[in-house]
Amino acid sequence: MTRISKETGIPISSVFDRLKRLEAIGVIHRYTTLLDMKKIGIHVCVIVFFKTTDVMKQSLEHWLKDNKHVNTLIRINGDWDFMAEALFNNIRALEAFTQEIREEFEGVQCSVQYILDDLKREGFSPELYEQLEE
């Protein structure tokens, strides 16, 4: 809160009051920590798109939610059903993950995209916050 106060020029007590109000109305759900993945041994970060049949969609969703490698799972529309951010120690672990999916869910389509660099993550624009105040 001190840093936010200094960067915005808003008194720390006002910053605290605004954060509490945003928590109370459900705008802020939780606080989190962003880790340096390489420093904790995660060297392969990917985005995987999944497409499956309507019959298998729910079971694939549950499997992905419970999988230790899946960091984020999002239901999407268009050509794909789900998008997952998945984290692995190495390429072999990623290959085992995709192989297990193909064996468990016959006919599922996967498209693996490697994350090369995080250019912006969990960014927040002050202009967006000003819209919330209106």
Secondary structure, DSSP 8 states (H G I E B T S, - for coil): -HHHHHHHT--HHHHHHHHHHHHHTTS---------GGGGT--EEEEEEEE--HHHHHHHHHHHHH-TTEEEEEE--TT-SEEEEEEESSHHHHHHHHHHHHHHSTT-EEEEEE----S-SS---HHHHHHHH-
